[in-house]
Amino acid sequence: MLRFVAIETGPDQFEAVPDPARRRPGRGAHLHPDPACLALAERRRAFGRALRVTGVFDTGPLAEAVASAAVTEPEHTQ
């Protein structure tokens, strides 16, 4: 699971920033490091509910972290 927090970048504008060290202040949320899970969370507008903030979210930094984690982790096969 990848922890992320919301950083306010302007009035009612937030950036979802990854927090792999789990040290950033504020309320955090967790997401599977899978691009499909990120896309689903964006479609459901889950970031505001999970972090208890209202406004516009920029998920660019979080998407980069998810993409790099997806590349480094091996595929799970059953």
C-alpha positions in Angstrom: 0.0 0.0 0.0 1.2 3.5 -0.9 0.4 6.3 1.6 -0.3 9.7 0.3 -1.3 13.1 1.8 -3.0 16.2 0.5 -0.9 19.3 0.2 -2.7 22.6 -0.3 -1.4 24.4 -3.4 -4.0 27.2 -3.5 -7.5 28.1 -2.4 -9.5 24.9 -2.8 -6.7 23.2 -4.8 -4.8 20.2 -3.5 -2.0 18.0 -4.7 -2.0 14.3 -3.8 1.6 13.6 -2.8 3.1 10.2 -2.1 4.4 9.6 1.4 6.4 6.3 1.3 8.3 7.2 4.5 4.9 7.8 6.3 6.3 11.0 7.9 4.3 13.9 6.3 1.9 15.7 8.6 -1.8 15.6 8.1 -4.4 13.1 7.3 -3.1 10.4 5.0 -4.8 7.7 2.9 -3.6 4.5 1.2 -3.8 3.2 -2.3 -2.6 0.1 -4.0 0.4 1.0 -6.2 -1.6 -0.1 -9.3 -2.6 2.2 -12.1 -6.0 0.6 -12.3 -6.7 1.4 -8.6 -5.6 5.0 -9.1 -7.9 5.3 -12.1 -10.8 3.8 -10.1 -10.2 6.2 -7.2 -10.1 9.2 -9.6 -13.4 8.1 -11.3 -15.1 7.7 -7.9 -13.6 11.0 -6.7 -12.4 9.1 -3.6 -9.5 11.5 -2.7 -11.7 14.2 -1.1 -13.6 11.7 1.0 -10.5 9.8 2.1 -8.6 12.9 3.1 -11.7 14.8 4.3 -11.0 17.9 2.2 -13.0 19.6 -0.6 -11.6 21.1 -3.7 -9.7 20.2 -6.9 -7.1 17.4 -6.7 -4.0 17.2 -8.8 -2.9 13.5 -8.8 0.1 14.0 -11.1 2.8 13.3 -8.4 0.8 10.3 -7.1 0.3 8.9 -10.6 4.1 9.1 -11.2 4.8 7.2 -8.0 2.2 4.6 -8.9 3.7 4.2 -12.3 7.2 3.8 -11.0 6.0 1.3 -8.3 4.1 -0.7 -10.9 7.3 -0.9 -13.0 9.5 -2.1 -10.1 7.1 -4.6 -8.7 6.8 -8.0 -10.4 3.5 -9.2 -11.8 1.6 -11.5 -9.5 0.6 -14.7 -11.2 -1.6 -17.5 -9.9 
